[in-house]
């Protein structure tokens, strides 16, 4: 049985604009990495691995959603950054290096901030109606949702 919060969250995801979904993915990865750092500090290897791997899965999904044909050089560089983050997290996991995890959190936070600015511009005053935004957002350079 689904509780009220889970149903609300599922509805939020199902009705979100593609750029908002990207923001949610960044929030999820950052949250999982913060929890991973907490467990790394406590030397709780099992939970550190669980949350770090969840974040790596999200980063991989962000990478998989890139469209380099449309996004060109921007998407190519973003793809390289996602690969770097995944490799960095893999090493951080093996070496129990919470500093390296924090470095990836900083990178993701910077990217999230840029996406949030783009989202605000798209949804702010004078923005086209919701339906028009959806059509255009599927064609944004480098992103395929």
Order of alpha helices (4+ residues) and beta strands (2+ residues): alpha-alpha-alpha-beta-alpha-alpha-alpha-beta
